[in-house]
Amino acid sequence: MAKIIAGMGTSHVPGVGAAMDNSKTDEAYWKPLFAGFEPLRAWHRDNVLDVNIIVYNDHATYYSLEA
């Protein structure tokens, strides 16, 4: 039987992914945010999971069929 051992969340600011992709995580503007992710990263290093279920809204691919 499966056992849920954690639930995590973060803001969904589209710029977060762009900052990572463009190597801006150490810039003064972004550094505090990414420093806040370190406890989660450490937890994941110490707790290797069999399955991750990720729910997100990909702002970059959203479109509307309405004109």
N, C-alpha and C positions, 0 to 999 in steps of 0.2 A: 504494500500500500504506500502511496506517495505521502510525503510529509512536507508541508510548507514551512520553510525555516527562516524566511525573511521577506520583507516587502520594502522596496526603496522607491523614491521619487525625486524628481528634480524639475526645475523650471524648463520650459520648452522653448526658450528663446532661440530662434533660428540662427542667430549669430554665434552660438556656442559651437556648432559644427563647423562653421566657417572659420572661427578662430583656431580650432584644432587643425583643420585642413591647411591653413595658411601659417602655421607655426607661430601663432600669436599668444599662446597660453602663458608665456612668461612676461608679456607686456604689462605695464602697471595697471591698465584698465581691466585686464582679464585675470591677472594673477590671483587676487583674492577669491574669485569664483572657483578657479581650478584647484586652489589650495583646499577649498571646502570639499572637493571630491575625494581627497586623499584618504579619509577614513573609510569610504566605500571601497576604494581600490584595495586598501589593506585588508578589509574584510573578505573581499573576493579572492585575494591571494591566499588567505588562510582557510577559506571554505570553498573548495572546488566542488561545484555543483554538477549533477548529472543533466539537469535541464534548467534553462532560463526561459521564462515567458516574458517577452518584451512587448509592451503596448505603447504605441506612439502615434503622433500625427505628423506625417512628413509634409511640412508646409511647402516644400519645393515642388511637390508633384500634385498639389491640389488644383483642381480645375472644376469649372461649372459647365454643365451642358446647356444652361439657360443663356440666351443671348441678350 
